[in-house]
Amino acid sequence: MKTNNKQRLFEITARLDKTFKPQLNELMSTIPTDLNNVTNNDINKEILRDAIIAEMDAINLYEQFANKTNNSELKKLLLDIAKEEKTHVGEFETFLLLLDKEQDKELENGKKEVTNLIK
């Protein structure tokens, strides 16, 4: 999310709930990748990882807003949008795993490790 978009989002949300004025720079990740320096072979993977980061930030932000509001309709809307963002994460992750077989393998290894830990 570009800085001016963060500022716009902050302005909108500050109007929604005057008591909830977080510093968006602390809530939102800074996308670390400078795509100008990424090789052509890796650019699509980097784009997908950055997209996942942005979606995760959106999920966290909408869920935090939902927890702060007393307006039940707004809460319902925010949680519904957060759920949609989770679908986006799944879409980006699925595509990333098609492009990055090592990531796919390590994701499966991580699932196995967690399964073994919680047995």
Stockholm file with secondary structure:
# STOCKHOLM 1.0

chainA/1-119         MKTNNKQRLFEITARLDKTFKPQLNELMSTIPTDLNNVTNNDINKEILRDAIIAEMDAINLYEQFANKTNNSELKKLLLDIAKEEKTHVGEFETFLLLLDKEQDKELENGKKEVTNLIK
#=GR chainA/1-119 SS CCHHHHHHHHHHHHHHCTTCCCCHHHHSCCCCCCGGGSCTTTHHHHHHHHHHHHHHHHHHHHHHHHHHCCCHHHHHHHHHHHHHHHHHHHHHHHHHHHHCHHHHHHHHHHHHHHHHHTC
#=GC SS_cons         CCHHHHHHHHHHHHHHCTTCCCCHHHHSCCCCCCGGGSCTTTHHHHHHHHHHHHHHHHHHHHHHHHHHCCCHHHHHHHHHHHHHHHHHHHHHHHHHHHHCHHHHHHHHHHHHHHHHHTC
//
